[in-house]
């Protein structure tokens, strides 16, 4: 059951809170709840009627659907996952019930296999089957070269981040980790492809000749960020390798769906005195005497903040909310804070299904699959990879009795251009949705051959759905972290009193990155001494460093 309008989402807003946060996605919720934990008075404003942004859950006809992420890891136990660190910090890590499982199915043109986490023998058999001796050799080369980078990836935890000169103080708290990470900085802070190249794995050349190991690493990067290894932060992929291949490693799923994580963050905000307002659409960031000091809502209501404003909206919407005189000059091909000319990744499509469980699903069907329809080597091809989740195999309460929830989606590989300008009520729009959803149905039929005959509830979400309900510009997943000379910034902006978090800030796209950006913004609002005290507490809980 999703959050009702309650004291947690009161329409009453404290007069002049210290901080106003725009947007209750993972980044905004992590920022708001952690800032409240630091003792600041916080008001979080959400345009939608449901908190959670791309990670919210919603109910239809007795089925509970996840709107976005379906693969979670490093959350059922203390870890350096930044979302786990925020949940620990606000006292909500134990309020979520996690079900663990040990891998997911891969369906690629060359055949099927099950990726079993933490099982070296199973992985070696997969390498031998799909890549032969070359794959086994390349994998060993990679691991030998990457091992110190994997260990260094957790040596400077997200909790150390802040976007002002005081960052030197919390950095001293992890000086040992910095020394460990220092020699590997270019691999941690650059694209993961740099490490692949250093280990002798080819990252250029014809797609068709890409090795199985290189294709697998591109796939893992894409699963994290919607971009291949050339576009994904090296530290994120290195940490993921260490986490997935660690003996006995498991994956997590929250009982109640992704909405359970959102509810925990909202509770963390509330218990520390913060307020969440839904259906509160921000039209403008108010600036007086050169400083961000509040917001103006669509209703005309003006809310003021004593300390500052944090935007969890994407870079393009955040820039549009600024008065024209304060919008930074766009720099095509360049980087920097609030650059409205940053490149955009493609969008999403989702197929949300409620299906009958009778007759029983085929034997061996699991919770999670990645289906590559056309090419395992060209991971970024349009509508190539379909992610499938059947969460009711772990949490039956998400569906009515004798039913299952099925979620299939294209992750950041659905172009927006063909949808632009369409009326959501038009026959053309409905026809395009059916046409574009067809590959998702084909992917599902590889797992549940009679899935179409089982359907009792069907919802198709398009890039226009992302644009409307999630306020995503052109439905985009966000700006790529590495794109030519472009760079994306930390939380600071050129406007005094305005901070930014979410996918348009470092470390980029995806749930862990968004959570880390929220920590960064909240830490910047707090004093370095408060931040160091929190780091000490996280260290005692075993989740500051691996």
Phi, psi and omega in degrees: 000131181281164182300127172278167172290116190213186175304336177291334180233053184291146174279351178277124182251129177303142178295125175047069174294167176296318188225137168249127176250129180261113175101127184253037167292181182305317180297313181294319179294319178295318178298310185295314183293321180289322177298320176295321177299328177284354178100005177276146173278129190230136169241123180254125184249126181238128181291323182282167177279353182233132176284162173121345180057225181294349183251014181282163171248158178213157183251138172216124174053035178088357178258140175253119184251143169275130182281339185216253190300139179234352181247118183237146178207155177070026184241339182277356181214161177303133181200176178272005173303124185298330177292319176298321180296320178293316179300320176295317183297323183264007174076029183238007183295330181270359182273352180256131173270124181250136171257133181255152175212172196241028174148187182214162180272142175244128176239109182236162183304332182279350181144185182247151170204163177252121175274109181262119182294144174064026182231094185297320182295317179297319181292322178296323177295322178295316178302314181297321183293317188258343182226355178065203183297328179300315182294318179298318180293314181297320180296318180294320176302314182297311184295319178300318182284325187274344187307311178294331178289320177299316179293324180286338185297335178257004186283336176241091190291159179302332182297345181279344187292141164199160188244054173208173183299341180291356179302337180298329183290307176295333177296325177297330179298333180239038183302322179298318178295323179297319178297322178292320184279335187311309182296344184249015189303320183294330179280331180281320186263353177255183178293150182297336180301333177299318179291321178300314180297319180296330179275001176090013178268127179292132178244355177243172180108179183301137179306318185297339182260007181295138181287162180299319182294316179297319179295321179296319180292323173297321179297313180300318178298317181296321178297331179280319194227356185076012180225157181282189185296334178285343183247005186243138183303129182302320181298322182293316181290319180299315178298319180297319177301313180298324183285317184285328186262359177296132182309130179080009182298147177227166173254165186237150168220131183281127174299127186100355180083184183299334177300334178294326177291317179297316179300322179296318179293322177295318176299319178299320176297312185294316185295338178259016170093005180278165182232137174248129172244122174265170183051038180237088187274122180275125177265326187211143170270122185277130179236127176229138182053037176078012185227138175293123185228008180165192181219158172244126181277166177302329180289349184100346180295137177250128177246137183250151179233134183286324188255324180163180182236140175239127177257125171261004174289159179294169188298326184287318178288323178298315179298319181293336179281348180278146171303144185311323184293342184251007177279120180301149179296123179299143182232087179305130180080356180249174181246201178107164185294140175054037176275106185283004176254013174299148177296159178242138169285161175294185186254196184240160159225146181231144171239108179259120184233139163254124185233158176286141177267000180241118008290162182304149176299155179308144182302135176089358178298133183247182185287329194221140177216151164240123181246119176260110189281322188244323186204131172278334184282324183259077190294334185268004181299145182304131174053034180271311183261129176244124176265135183234134177228136175235075190293340180292347173291339176253329183225084184300338183291352179286351182222160173299166181303141179062032176223164176229154168264134174233133179232117175239141181203151167273128180258105175059033176223029174246110181296147182274332192306318184291346181262343189300130176085356180285142172280132182292349178258002186276157175295326179298319179295314180298320180294318180293322177300314181296319181295313183288334179283342186304316177300328176294321176297318180297321177297316180298323181293340174288340181257314180233092188305325183258030187300324183295327181284344184268349192292132172242338176220133182223128176227133177243125179250134184247178172304328177290331175294315177301317182294319185283307189274330183254002178057036178271122179300124183053024180068011188293150173288337180137179179281143175293145182291322180235114180211094184061232181270001182291145172223151173250147193269176169280198190289336184292153177228168178289350183263115178305139179084356180245123173246163184226140174219173181105195189292345181270010177230164179299138008264019169111218192268149176110161184299309180301320180294317179298318178298318179297322179293324176295320175299317181303311182295316181296319178298322180294329178285333182270171175280155178299332180289321175297319180296316180295320177300318178295318179300322177297319179295318179296324179296320178297330180276355177083020182236020176274317177225157182300000000 
